């Protein structure tokens, strides 16, 4: 069995593509998403850049990373 650092976490998107990220990548992604979702400007940027559904997607992703 691998160390905790080597354990991969699978994320999939609507296309079914699977992205594997390690613990350090999860921590960084979780921190970036947390800062973005706690900022009105961050949510606004996501909406402008990716559309209104992006905020919900980001919230779901953050929840998955925390759980």
Secondary structure, DSSP 8 states (H G I E B T S, - for coil): ---GGG--EEEE-TT--EEEE-HHHHHHHHHHHHHHHT-HHHHHHHHHHH-THHHHHHHHHHHHHH-
